[in-house]
């Protein structure tokens, strides 16, 4: 795939018509994406950056060696682009609506703000690349459906664990092995971590303490594994996943034995994680194959006797691989990872501490809540509160630490888009449980396949 992408991007660069992207966000990861596009991505140009902190946006543009120009209107954005400058604005809608921008890369890690951006980008006919597992894990199935109807791609990003896992899943499936588990390798999992406990680590790496906390407390891995489940048809084996801890640096081929194979060898498979295994922070896929001759070959190729075979990618390179996702969406109409249909796994809200009625829940990675994966059918049945909508909710009753909240336990803030999108998603996918057809490819995949068949994939939607 990478070889196809780099050739297509070289052709795009030679044509003098690079892919133009609008970047939404100006934090740690946005800085990396801007730098990667400026220094290593042939055929892709950073056209604009929208941020609630325009000074930070100007800085990441300058740090990438590019010229930033503050703008307020679409006319000013077009002029900046013609003159070789990167437009910087507080108004994300100007970027989403601008002619000449092919794709929007959303990298804020927010929920409500990002929901507005995502809806506007799709409505404007822009491909949407989400480096935002939180939004994708909350309303990704609805966004993917809207994008398919608009003839554009909505995808999470390669380089982050979900995209890397999906690449590996597709490889394993493509060589005739049945994936039965998609896994994440973590170095730490403690649901009671807070921005105070993670402040030193965050400062060392120039990251925000709440974002680092969401990695440590399990919220991030829950969103990532939910995204993978929704894209592969898998489920979770139990609420919160199994998540075994193994001795530090245990090879993943050995560590995977701590996962209960009887829970996933049959059926659609599960998503899960292990703590302490090596290589960290990689991803892995466990696969099975029944043909004895093929198993003989796999043993010869040093993958063992089976019945489970472990495939892994030893790293994920985050922003370094985002240009690949941009190219796949714009040139090939292919998503790195997107939902098949209805949500299959949700991320529910659990409490980090006891709390009293009337208290307001804070945002992801803070002091009051952490996320837990749960199968979507059970989450719907029990009306579990998605952690993607929990921030800002007020408790109706006293709750204990580790309690899993339901909609009955909280009052939602008024007027939020994310709540309307959740209601729409539930209504759309309520018919027949909303399960995807086992034989039907998503609209974005059908379009990409048709472009490839016609020989015009490199020019699709350009």
C-alpha positions as a Markdown table, in Angstrom:
| # | Residue | x | y | z |
|---|---|---|---|---|
| 1 | Unk | 0.0 | 0.0 | 0.0 |
| 2 | Unk | 2.8 | 2.5 | 0.9 |
| 3 | Unk | 4.5 | 1.9 | -2.4 |
| 4 | Unk | 1.3 | 2.6 | -4.3 |
| 5 | Unk | 0.7 | 5.8 | -2.2 |
| 6 | Unk | 4.2 | 7.2 | -2.6 |
| 7 | Unk | 4.0 | 6.7 | -6.4 |
| 8 | Unk | 0.6 | 8.4 | -6.6 |
| 9 | Unk | 1.8 | 11.3 | -4.5 |
| 10 | Unk | 4.9 | 11.8 | -6.6 |
| 11 | Unk | 2.6 | 12.0 | -9.7 |
| 12 | Unk | 0.5 | 14.6 | -7.8 |
| 13 | Unk | 3.5 | 16.6 | -6.9 |
| 14 | Unk | 4.8 | 16.5 | -10.4 |
| 15 | Unk | 1.5 | 17.8 | -11.7 |
| 16 | Unk | 1.7 | 20.9 | -9.7 |
| 17 | Unk | -1.6 | 20.1 | -8.0 |
| 18 | Unk | -0.8 | 18.9 | -4.5 |
| 19 | Unk | -3.5 | 17.7 | -2.1 |
| 20 | Unk | -4.4 | 20.7 | 0.1 |
| 21 | Unk | -5.4 | 20.0 | 3.6 |
| 22 | Unk | -6.9 | 22.1 | 6.4 |
| 23 | Unk | -5.6 | 21.2 | 9.9 |
| 24 | Unk | -7.9 | 21.7 | 12.9 |
| 25 | Unk | -6.0 | 22.0 | 16.1 |
| 26 | Unk | -2.6 | 23.3 | 17.2 |
| 27 | Unk | -1.5 | 21.0 | 20.0 |
| 28 | Unk | 1.3 | 18.4 | 20.3 |
| 29 | Unk | 0.1 | 16.1 | 17.5 |
| 30 | Unk | -1.0 | 18.9 | 15.2 |
| 31 | Unk | 2.6 | 20.2 | 15.4 |
| 32 | Unk | 3.9 | 16.8 | 14.3 |
| 33 | Unk | 1.5 | 16.6 | 11.4 |
| 34 | Unk | 2.4 | 20.1 | 10.2 |
| 35 | Unk | 6.1 | 19.2 | 10.4 |
| 36 | Unk | 5.6 | 15.9 | 8.6 |
| 37 | Unk | 3.7 | 17.5 | 5.7 |
| 38 | Unk | 6.2 | 20.3 | 5.4 |
| 39 | Unk | 9.3 | 18.2 | 5.4 |
| 40 | Unk | 8.4 | 14.7 | 4.1 |
| 41 | Unk | 5.1 | 14.5 | 2.3 |
| 42 | Unk | 5.5 | 15.0 | -1.4 |
| 43 | Unk | 2.3 | 15.9 | -3.1 |
| 44 | Unk | 0.5 | 17.3 | 0.0 |
| 45 | Unk | 0.4 | 20.9 | 1.1 |
| 46 | Unk | -0.8 | 22.4 | 4.4 |
| 47 | Unk | -3.2 | 25.1 | 3.3 |
| 48 | Unk | -4.7 | 26.3 | 6.5 |
| 49 | Unk | -4.8 | 25.7 | 10.3 |
| 50 | Unk | -7.8 | 26.5 | 12.5 |
| 51 | Unk | -7.4 | 26.8 | 16.2 |
| 52 | Unk | -9.0 | 28.3 | 19.2 |
| 53 | Unk | -5.5 | 29.5 | 20.0 |
| 54 | Unk | -4.3 | 31.2 | 16.7 |
| 55 | Unk | -1.0 | 32.1 | 18.3 |
| 56 | Unk | -0.2 | 28.4 | 18.9 |
| 57 | Unk | -1.3 | 27.7 | 15.3 |
| 58 | Unk | 1.1 | 30.3 | 14.0 |
| 59 | Unk | 3.9 | 28.8 | 16.0 |
| 60 | Unk | 3.4 | 25.2 | 14.7 |
| 61 | Unk | 3.4 | 26.6 | 11.1 |
| 62 | Unk | 6.6 | 28.5 | 11.8 |
| 63 | Unk | 8.2 | 25.6 | 13.5 |
| 64 | Unk | 7.5 | 23.6 | 10.3 |
| 65 | Unk | 9.4 | 26.2 | 8.3 |
| 66 | Unk | 6.3 | 27.6 | 6.7 |
| 67 | Unk | 4.9 | 31.1 | 6.5 |
| 68 | Unk | 1.8 | 31.7 | 8.6 |
| 69 | Unk | -0.8 | 34.4 | 7.7 |
| 70 | Unk | -3.7 | 35.3 | 9.9 |
| 71 | Unk | -7.0 | 35.4 | 7.9 |
| 72 | Unk | -10.7 | 35.8 | 8.7 |
| 73 | Unk | -12.5 | 35.1 | 5.4 |
| 74 | Unk | -12.5 | 32.6 | 2.6 |
| 75 | Unk | -11.2 | 35.2 | 0.2 |
| 76 | Unk | -8.2 | 35.8 | 2.4 |
| 77 | Unk | -7.6 | 32.1 | 2.7 |
| 78 | Unk | -7.6 | 31.7 | -1.0 |
| 79 | Unk | -5.2 | 34.6 | -1.4 |
| 80 | Unk | -2.8 | 33.2 | 1.2 |
| 81 | Unk | -2.8 | 29.8 | -0.5 |
| 82 | Unk | -2.0 | 31.4 | -3.9 |
| 83 | Unk | 0.9 | 33.3 | -2.4 |
| 84 | Unk | 2.4 | 30.3 | -0.7 |
| 85 | Unk | 1.4 | 31.1 | 2.9 |
| 86 | Unk | -0.5 | 28.9 | 5.4 |
| 87 | Unk | -3.8 | 30.5 | 6.4 |
| 88 | Unk | -4.3 | 30.7 | 10.2 |
| 89 | Unk | -7.7 | 31.4 | 11.7 |
| 90 | Unk | -9.9 | 30.9 | 14.8 |
| 91 | Unk | -12.8 | 30.1 | 12.5 |
| 92 | Unk | -12.8 | 26.4 | 11.6 |
| 93 | Unk | -15.9 | 26.9 | 9.4 |
| 94 | Unk | -13.9 | 29.1 | 7.0 |
| 95 | Unk | -11.4 | 26.2 | 6.6 |
| 96 | Unk | -14.2 | 23.6 | 6.2 |
| 97 | Unk | -16.0 | 25.6 | 3.5 |
| 98 | Unk | -13.0 | 26.8 | 1.6 |
| 99 | Unk | -12.7 | 25.9 | -2.1 |
| 100 | Unk | -9.5 | 24.2 | -3.0 |
| 101 | Unk | -9.1 | 22.3 | 0.3 |
| 102 | Unk | -9.4 | 18.5 | -0.3 |
| 103 | Unk | -9.4 | 17.2 | 3.2 |
| 104 | Unk | -9.8 | 18.2 | 6.8 |
| 105 | Unk | -7.6 | 16.7 | 9.4 |
| 106 | Unk | -9.2 | 17.0 | 12.9 |
| 107 | Unk | -6.7 | 16.6 | 15.7 |
| 108 | Unk | -8.1 | 18.4 | 18.7 |
| 109 | Unk | -9.0 | 15.4 | 20.9 |
| 110 | Unk | -12.2 | 17.3 | 21.8 |
| 111 | Unk | -15.7 | 16.0 | 21.5 |
| 112 | Unk | -18.3 | 18.9 | 21.1 |
| 113 | Unk | -15.9 | 21.2 | 19.2 |
| 114 | Unk | -14.8 | 18.4 | 17.0 |
| 115 | Unk | -18.3 | 17.3 | 16.3 |
| 116 | Unk | -19.1 | 20.7 | 14.8 |
| 117 | Unk | -16.0 | 20.5 | 12.7 |
| 118 | Unk | -16.7 | 17.0 | 11.5 |
| 119 | Unk | -20.3 | 17.7 | 10.5 |
| 120 | Unk | -19.3 | 20.9 | 8.6 |
| 121 | Unk | -16.5 | 19.2 | 6.8 |
| 122 | Unk | -18.6 | 16.3 | 5.5 |
| 123 | Unk | -21.5 | 18.7 | 4.6 |
| 124 | Unk | -19.0 | 20.7 | 2.6 |
| 125 | Unk | -17.8 | 17.6 | 0.6 |
| 126 | Unk | -14.4 | 17.4 | 2.3 |
| 127 | Unk | -12.7 | 14.1 | 3.1 |
| 128 | Unk | -12.4 | 13.9 | 6.9 |
| 129 | Unk | -9.3 | 12.4 | 8.7 |
| 130 | Unk | -9.9 | 12.0 | 12.4 |
| 131 | Unk | -6.9 | 11.8 | 14.7 |
| 132 | Unk | -9.6 | 11.9 | 17.3 |
| 133 | Unk | -10.4 | 8.5 | 18.8 |
| 134 | Unk | -12.7 | 10.1 | 21.3 |
| 135 | Unk | -15.1 | 11.5 | 18.7 |
| 136 | Unk | -14.9 | 8.4 | 16.5 |
| 137 | Unk | -15.7 | 6.1 | 19.4 |
| 138 | Unk | -18.7 | 8.2 | 20.2 |
| 139 | Unk | -20.4 | 9.0 | 16.9 |
| 140 | Unk | -18.1 | 7.5 | 14.3 |
| 141 | Unk | -20.8 | 5.2 | 12.8 |
| 142 | Unk | -23.0 | 8.2 | 12.1 |
| 143 | Unk | -20.2 | 10.3 | 10.7 |
| 144 | Unk | -19.2 | 7.4 | 8.4 |
| 145 | Unk | -22.8 | 7.1 | 7.2 |
| 146 | Unk | -23.0 | 10.8 | 6.5 |
| 147 | Unk | -19.7 | 10.8 | 4.7 |
| 148 | Unk | -20.7 | 7.9 | 2.4 |
| 149 | Unk | -23.9 | 9.7 | 1.5 |
| 150 | Unk | -21.9 | 12.8 | 0.7 |
| 151 | Unk | -19.4 | 10.8 | -1.5 |
| 152 | Unk | -16.4 | 11.4 | 0.8 |
| 153 | Unk | -14.3 | 9.4 | 3.2 |
| 154 | Unk | -14.4 | 9.7 | 6.9 |
| 155 | Unk | -11.5 | 7.8 | 8.4 |
| 156 | Unk | -9.4 | 7.5 | 11.5 |
| 157 | Unk | -5.7 | 7.9 | 11.0 |
| 158 | Unk | -3.0 | 5.5 | 10.1 |
| 159 | Unk | 0.0 | 5.8 | 12.5 |
| 160 | Unk | -2.2 | 5.7 | 15.6 |
| 161 | Unk | -3.0 | 2.3 | 17.0 |
| 162 | Unk | -6.4 | 1.8 | 15.4 |
| 163 | Unk | -5.1 | 2.5 | 11.9 |
| 164 | Unk | -2.0 | 0.4 | 12.4 |
| 165 | Unk | -4.1 | -2.5 | 13.8 |
| 166 | Unk | -6.5 | -2.3 | 10.9 |
| 167 | Unk | -3.6 | -2.5 | 8.4 |
| 168 | Unk | -2.4 | -5.6 | 10.2 |
| 169 | Unk | -5.9 | -7.1 | 10.4 |
| 170 | Unk | -6.3 | -6.7 | 6.6 |
| 171 | Unk | -2.9 | -8.3 | 6.0 |
| 172 | Unk | -3.7 | -11.3 | 8.2 |
| 173 | Unk | -7.1 | -11.7 | 6.6 |
| 174 | Unk | -5.6 | -11.3 | 3.2 |
| 175 | Unk | -3.2 | -14.2 | 3.5 |
| 176 | Unk | -6.1 | -16.5 | 4.4 |
| 177 | Unk | -5.8 | -16.5 | 8.2 |
| 178 | Unk | -9.0 | -15.7 | 10.3 |
| 179 | Unk | -8.4 | -12.9 | 12.7 |
| 180 | Unk | -9.9 | -13.7 | 16.1 |
| 181 | Unk | -8.4 | -11.0 | 18.3 |
| 182 | Unk | -7.1 | -7.5 | 17.7 |
| 183 | Unk | -4.9 | -6.3 | 20.5 |
| 184 | Unk | -3.0 | -3.3 | 21.9 |
| 185 | Unk | 0.2 | -3.5 | 23.9 |
| 186 | Unk | 0.2 | -1.1 | 26.9 |
| 187 | Unk | 2.9 | -0.2 | 29.3 |
| 188 | Unk | 0.6 | 1.1 | 32.1 |
| 189 | Unk | -3.0 | 0.8 | 33.0 |
| 190 | Unk | -4.4 | 2.4 | 36.2 |
| 191 | Unk | -7.9 | 3.7 | 36.1 |
| 192 | Unk | -7.4 | 6.1 | 39.0 |
| 193 | Unk | -4.6 | 8.2 | 37.4 |
| 194 | Unk | -5.3 | 11.9 | 37.3 |
| 195 | Unk | -3.6 | 15.0 | 35.7 |
| 196 | Unk | -1.8 | 15.4 | 39.0 |
| 197 | Unk | -0.2 | 12.0 | 38.9 |
| 198 | Unk | 0.7 | 12.4 | 35.2 |
| 199 | Unk | 1.9 | 16.0 | 35.3 |
| 200 | Unk | 5.6 | 15.2 | 35.3 |
| 201 | Unk | 5.4 | 12.9 | 32.4 |
| 202 | Unk | 3.3 | 15.3 | 30.4 |
| 203 | Unk | 5.7 | 18.2 | 31.0 |
| 204 | Unk | 8.7 | 16.0 | 29.9 |
| 205 | Unk | 7.1 | 15.4 | 26.5 |
| 206 | Unk | 5.4 | 18.7 | 26.0 |
| 207 | Unk | 1.9 | 17.1 | 26.2 |
| 208 | Unk | -1.2 | 18.1 | 28.1 |
| 209 | Unk | -1.6 | 16.3 | 31.4 |
| 210 | Unk | -5.3 | 15.4 | 30.8 |
| 211 | Unk | -4.4 | 13.8 | 27.5 |
| 212 | Unk | -1.6 | 11.7 | 29.1 |
| 213 | Unk | -4.0 | 10.8 | 31.9 |
| 214 | Unk | -6.5 | 9.4 | 29.4 |
| 215 | Unk | -3.7 | 7.1 | 28.1 |
| 216 | Unk | -2.9 | 5.9 | 31.6 |
| 217 | Unk | -6.5 | 5.4 | 33.0 |
| 218 | Unk | -7.6 | 3.2 | 30.1 |
| 219 | Unk | -10.0 | 5.7 | 28.5 |
| 220 | Unk | -7.9 | 6.0 | 25.3 |
| 221 | Unk | -7.3 | 2.3 | 24.8 |
| 222 | Unk | -11.0 | 1.8 | 25.3 |
| 223 | Unk | -11.8 | 4.3 | 22.5 |
| 224 | Unk | -9.2 | 2.8 | 20.3 |
| 225 | Unk | -10.4 | -0.8 | 20.7 |
| 226 | Unk | -14.0 | 0.3 | 20.2 |
| 227 | Unk | -13.0 | 1.9 | 16.9 |
| 228 | Unk | -11.3 | -1.4 | 15.8 |
| 229 | Unk | -14.3 | -3.5 | 16.9 |
| 230 | Unk | -16.6 | -1.2 | 14.9 |
| 231 | Unk | -14.4 | -1.5 | 11.8 |
| 232 | Unk | -13.9 | -5.3 | 12.0 |
| 233 | Unk | -17.1 | -6.7 | 13.4 |
| 234 | Unk | -15.5 | -7.8 | 16.6 |
| 235 | Unk | -16.8 | -7.4 | 20.2 |
| 236 | Unk | -15.4 | -7.4 | 23.7 |
| 237 | Unk | -15.2 | -10.6 | 25.8 |
| 238 | Unk | -16.3 | -8.8 | 28.9 |
| 239 | Unk | -16.9 | -5.2 | 30.2 |
| 240 | Unk | -13.6 | -3.4 | 30.3 |
| 241 | Unk | -11.9 | -6.2 | 28.2 |
| 242 | Unk | -9.7 | -8.8 | 29.9 |
| 243 | Unk | -6.5 | -6.8 | 29.8 |
| 244 | Unk | -4.0 | -9.2 | 31.5 |
| 245 | Unk | -0.8 | -7.9 | 33.0 |
| 246 | Unk | 2.3 | -9.9 | 32.3 |
| 247 | Unk | 5.9 | -9.5 | 33.5 |
| 248 | Unk | 7.6 | -6.5 | 31.9 |
| 249 | Unk | 9.0 | -7.2 | 28.4 |
| 250 | Unk | 7.3 | -10.6 | 28.0 |
| 251 | Unk | 7.3 | -11.2 | 24.2 |
| 252 | Unk | 3.9 | -10.7 | 22.8 |
| 253 | Unk | 3.8 | -14.3 | 21.4 |
| 254 | Unk | 4.0 | -15.5 | 25.1 |
| 255 | Unk | 1.9 | -12.7 | 26.6 |
| 256 | Unk | -1.0 | -13.4 | 24.3 |
| 257 | Unk | -1.4 | -16.8 | 26.0 |
| 258 | Unk | -2.7 | -14.9 | 29.1 |
| 259 | Unk | -5.8 | -14.1 | 27.0 |
| 260 | Unk | -8.7 | -16.7 | 27.3 |
| 261 | Unk | -8.7 | -18.3 | 23.9 |
| 262 | Unk | -12.0 | -20.1 | 24.6 |
| 263 | Unk | -13.6 | -16.6 | 24.6 |
| 264 | Unk | -12.7 | -15.7 | 21.1 |
| 265 | Unk | -11.8 | -18.7 | 19.0 |
| 266 | Unk | -15.4 | -19.0 | 17.7 |
| 267 | Unk | -17.6 | -16.2 | 16.7 |
| 268 | Unk | -16.7 | -12.7 | 15.4 |
| 269 | Unk | -13.6 | -12.3 | 17.5 |
| 270 | Unk | -12.8 | -9.8 | 20.2 |
| 271 | Unk | -10.7 | -6.7 | 20.8 |
| 272 | Unk | -8.5 | -6.5 | 23.9 |
| 273 | Unk | -5.1 | -5.5 | 25.3 |
| 274 | Unk | -2.2 | -6.7 | 27.4 |
| 275 | Unk | -0.1 | -4.7 | 29.9 |
| 276 | Unk | 3.7 | -5.2 | 30.1 |
| 277 | Unk | 4.4 | -7.1 | 26.9 |
| 278 | Unk | 7.0 | -6.3 | 24.3 |
| 279 | Unk | 7.3 | -4.8 | 21.8 |
| 280 | Unk | 5.6 | -1.8 | 23.4 |
| 281 | Unk | 3.7 | 0.3 | 22.2 |
| 282 | Unk | 2.9 | -2.0 | 19.4 |
| 283 | Unk | -0.3 | -3.8 | 18.3 |
| 284 | Unk | -1.0 | -7.4 | 17.5 |
| 285 | Unk | -3.5 | -9.7 | 15.8 |
| 286 | Unk | -4.2 | -13.3 | 16.7 |
| 287 | Unk | -5.3 | -15.4 | 13.9 |
| 288 | Unk | -6.4 | -19.0 | 13.3 |
| 289 | Unk | -6.4 | -21.3 | 10.3 |
| 290 | Unk | -7.9 | -24.8 | 10.1 |
| 291 | Unk | -6.1 | -26.2 | 7.0 |
| 292 | Unk | -3.4 | -28.6 | 8.2 |
| 293 | Unk | -1.2 | -28.1 | 5.2 |
| 294 | Unk | -1.2 | -24.4 | 5.7 |
| 295 | Unk | -0.4 | -24.9 | 9.4 |
| 296 | Unk | 2.5 | -27.0 | 8.4 |
| 297 | Unk | 3.8 | -24.2 | 6.3 |
| 298 | Unk | 3.3 | -21.7 | 9.1 |
| 299 | Unk | 5.3 | -23.9 | 11.5 |
| 300 | Unk | 8.1 | -24.0 | 8.9 |
| 301 | Unk | 8.0 | -20.2 | 8.8 |
| 302 | Unk | 8.6 | -20.1 | 12.6 |
| 303 | Unk | 5.1 | -19.0 | 13.6 |
| 304 | Unk | 4.5 | -22.1 | 15.7 |
| 305 | Unk | 2.2 | -25.1 | 15.7 |
| 306 | Unk | -1.0 | -23.1 | 16.2 |
| 307 | Unk | -3.9 | -23.1 | 16.6 |
| 308 | Unk | -3.3 | -19.4 | 17.2 |
| 309 | Unk | -0.7 | -17.4 | 15.3 |
| 310 | Unk | 0.5 | -14.0 | 16.6 |
| 311 | Unk | 1.2 | -11.2 | 14.1 |
| 312 | Unk | 2.4 | -7.8 | 15.4 |
| 313 | Unk | 3.6 | -4.4 | 14.4 |
| 314 | Unk | 6.3 | -3.3 | 17.0 |
| 315 | Unk | 5.5 | 0.4 | 16.9 |
| 316 | Unk | 3.0 | 3.1 | 15.9 |
| 317 | Unk | 4.4 | 6.3 | 14.5 |
| 318 | Unk | 1.4 | 8.6 | 14.9 |
| 319 | Unk | 1.9 | 11.8 | 12.9 |
| 320 | Unk | 4.6 | 10.3 | 10.6 |
| 321 | Unk | 1.9 | 8.1 | 8.9 |
| 322 | Unk | -0.9 | 10.6 | 8.7 |
| 323 | Unk | 0.0 | 11.7 | 5.1 |
| 324 | Unk | -0.6 | 8.0 | 4.1 |
| 325 | Unk | -4.2 | 8.3 | 5.4 |
| 326 | Unk | -4.7 | 11.6 | 3.6 |
| 327 | Unk | -3.5 | 10.1 | 0.3 |
| 328 | Unk | -5.6 | 7.0 | 0.7 |
| 329 | Unk | -8.7 | 9.1 | 1.3 |
| 330 | Unk | -8.2 | 11.7 | -1.4 |
| 331 | Unk | -6.5 | 9.6 | -4.2 |
| 332 | Unk | -8.0 | 6.2 | -3.6 |
| 333 | Unk | -11.2 | 6.8 | -1.7 |
| 334 | Unk | -10.0 | 4.3 | 0.9 |
| 335 | Unk | -10.3 | 4.6 | 4.6 |
| 336 | Unk | -7.5 | 3.5 | 6.9 |
| 337 | Unk | -10.2 | 2.5 | 9.4 |
| 338 | Unk | -13.9 | 3.2 | 9.5 |
| 339 | Unk | -17.0 | 1.6 | 10.9 |
| 340 | Unk | -18.8 | -1.2 | 9.0 |
| 341 | Unk | -22.2 | 0.0 | 10.1 |
| 342 | Unk | -23.8 | 0.2 | 13.5 |
| 343 | Unk | -21.7 | 0.6 | 16.6 |
| 344 | Unk | -20.7 | -2.8 | 18.0 |
| 345 | Unk | -18.7 | -1.6 | 21.0 |
| 346 | Unk | -19.3 | 1.5 | 23.1 |
| 347 | Unk | -17.1 | 3.2 | 25.7 |
| 348 | Unk | -19.1 | 3.6 | 29.0 |
| 349 | Unk | -18.5 | 5.9 | 31.9 |
| 350 | Unk | -17.1 | 4.6 | 35.2 |
| 351 | Unk | -16.2 | 6.7 | 38.3 |
| 352 | Unk | -12.7 | 7.3 | 39.5 |
| 353 | Unk | -14.0 | 8.3 | 43.0 |
| 354 | Unk | -17.1 | 8.5 | 45.1 |
| 355 | Unk | -19.2 | 11.6 | 44.2 |
| 356 | Unk | -22.3 | 13.3 | 45.5 |
| 357 | Unk | -25.5 | 14.2 | 43.8 |
| 358 | Unk | -25.2 | 17.6 | 42.1 |
| 359 | Unk | -21.5 | 17.2 | 41.2 |
| 360 | Unk | -20.5 | 17.9 | 37.6 |
| 361 | Unk | -18.5 | 15.4 | 35.8 |
| 362 | Unk | -15.3 | 16.7 | 34.3 |
| 363 | Unk | -13.8 | 16.0 | 30.8 |
| 364 | Unk | -11.9 | 12.9 | 29.6 |
| 365 | Unk | -8.6 | 12.3 | 31.4 |
| 366 | Unk | -9.4 | 14.4 | 34.4 |
| 367 | Unk | -10.5 | 13.6 | 38.0 |
| 368 | Unk | -13.9 | 12.0 | 38.0 |
| 369 | Unk | -14.3 | 9.4 | 35.3 |
| 370 | Unk | -12.6 | 6.7 | 33.1 |
| 371 | Unk | -13.8 | 4.7 | 30.1 |
| 372 | Unk | -14.7 | 1.0 | 29.8 |
| 373 | Unk | -15.5 | -0.9 | 26.7 |
| 374 | Unk | -18.9 | -2.6 | 26.5 |
| 375 | Unk | -20.7 | -4.4 | 23.8 |
| 376 | Unk | -23.2 | -2.0 | 22.1 |
| 377 | Unk | -26.2 | -4.2 | 22.4 |
| 378 | Unk | -25.8 | -4.4 | 26.2 |
| 379 | Unk | -24.9 | -0.7 | 26.5 |
| 380 | Unk | -28.2 | 0.1 | 24.7 |
| 381 | Unk | -30.2 | -2.3 | 26.8 |
| 382 | Unk | -28.8 | -0.8 | 30.0 |
| 383 | Unk | -28.8 | 2.8 | 28.8 |
| 384 | Unk | -25.1 | 3.2 | 29.8 |
| 385 | Unk | -23.8 | 6.7 | 29.6 |
| 386 | Unk | -21.1 | 7.0 | 26.8 |
| 387 | Unk | -18.0 | 8.7 | 28.2 |
| 388 | Unk | -17.9 | 10.8 | 25.1 |
| 389 | Unk | -21.0 | 12.7 | 26.4 |
| 390 | Unk | -20.2 | 12.5 | 30.1 |
| 391 | Unk | -18.2 | 15.7 | 30.5 |
| 392 | Unk | -20.4 | 18.5 | 31.8 |
| 393 | Unk | -23.2 | 16.2 | 33.0 |
| 394 | Unk | -24.5 | 16.7 | 36.6 |
| 395 | Unk | -25.1 | 13.7 | 38.8 |
| 396 | Unk | -28.7 | 13.0 | 39.9 |
| 397 | Unk | -27.6 | 10.8 | 42.8 |
| 398 | Unk | -24.6 | 9.8 | 44.9 |
| 399 | Unk | -22.3 | 7.3 | 43.2 |
| 400 | Unk | -19.4 | 5.1 | 44.4 |
| 401 | Unk | -16.0 | 4.6 | 42.9 |
| 402 | Unk | -16.1 | 2.2 | 39.9 |
| 403 | Unk | -19.8 | 2.6 | 39.4 |
| 404 | Unk | -20.8 | 2.5 | 35.7 |
| 405 | Unk | -23.2 | 5.3 | 35.0 |
| 406 | Unk | -26.4 | 5.3 | 33.0 |
| 407 | Unk | -28.4 | 8.1 | 31.4 |
| 408 | Unk | -30.7 | 7.9 | 34.4 |
| 409 | Unk | -27.8 | 8.9 | 36.7 |
| 410 | Unk | -27.2 | 12.3 | 35.1 |
| 411 | Unk | -28.6 | 15.5 | 33.7 |
| 412 | Unk | -27.3 | 16.4 | 30.3 |
| 413 | Unk | -26.2 | 19.9 | 29.5 |
| 414 | Unk | -28.6 | 21.7 | 27.3 |
| 415 | Unk | -28.1 | 22.4 | 23.6 |
| 416 | Unk | -25.1 | 20.2 | 22.8 |
| 417 | Unk | -24.6 | 18.9 | 19.3 |
| 418 | Unk | -23.0 | 15.7 | 20.5 |
| 419 | Unk | -26.2 | 14.7 | 22.3 |
| 420 | Unk | -28.2 | 15.3 | 19.1 |
| 421 | Unk | -25.8 | 13.2 | 17.1 |
| 422 | Unk | -25.9 | 10.4 | 19.6 |
| 423 | Unk | -29.7 | 10.4 | 19.4 |
| 424 | Unk | -29.6 | 10.4 | 15.7 |
| 425 | Unk | -27.1 | 7.5 | 15.6 |
| 426 | Unk | -29.2 | 5.4 | 18.0 |
| 427 | Unk | -32.4 | 6.0 | 16.0 |
| 428 | Unk | -30.7 | 5.2 | 12.6 |
| 429 | Unk | -29.1 | 2.0 | 13.8 |
| 430 | Unk | -32.0 | 0.8 | 16.0 |
| 431 | Unk | -33.7 | -1.0 | 13.1 |
| 432 | Unk | -32.8 | -4.7 | 13.3 |
| 433 | Unk | -30.1 | -3.8 | 15.8 |
| 434 | Unk | -28.3 | -1.9 | 13.0 |
| 435 | Unk | -25.9 | -4.8 | 12.3 |
| 436 | Unk | -23.9 | -4.6 | 9.1 |
| 437 | Unk | -24.6 | -7.0 | 6.3 |
| 438 | Unk | -21.8 | -9.7 | 6.3 |
| 439 | Unk | -21.4 | -9.4 | 2.6 |
| 440 | Unk | -22.0 | -5.7 | 2.0 |
| 441 | Unk | -18.9 | -3.4 | 1.7 |
| 442 | Unk | -19.2 | 0.1 | 3.0 |
| 443 | Unk | -20.0 | 2.8 | 0.4 |
| 444 | Unk | -16.5 | 4.3 | 0.7 |
| 445 | Unk | -15.0 | 0.9 | 0.0 |
| 446 | Unk | -17.2 | 0.2 | -3.0 |
| 447 | Unk | -16.3 | 3.5 | -4.5 |
| 448 | Unk | -12.6 | 2.9 | -4.0 |
| 449 | Unk | -12.9 | -0.6 | -5.6 |
| 450 | Unk | -14.7 | 0.8 | -8.6 |
| 451 | Unk | -12.1 | 3.5 | -9.1 |
| 452 | Unk | -9.3 | 0.9 | -9.0 |
| 453 | Unk | -11.2 | -1.3 | -11.5 |
| 454 | Unk | -11.5 | 1.6 | -13.9 |
| 455 | Unk | -7.8 | 2.4 | -13.6 |
| 456 | Unk | -8.5 | 5.9 | -12.3 |
| 457 | Unk | -7.8 | 5.4 | -8.6 |
| 458 | Unk | -5.0 | 7.8 | -8.6 |
| 459 | Unk | -7.2 | 10.6 | -9.9 |
| 460 | Unk | -10.4 | 9.8 | -7.9 |
| 461 | Unk | -11.9 | 12.8 | -6.2 |
| 462 | Unk | -9.0 | 15.1 | -7.1 |
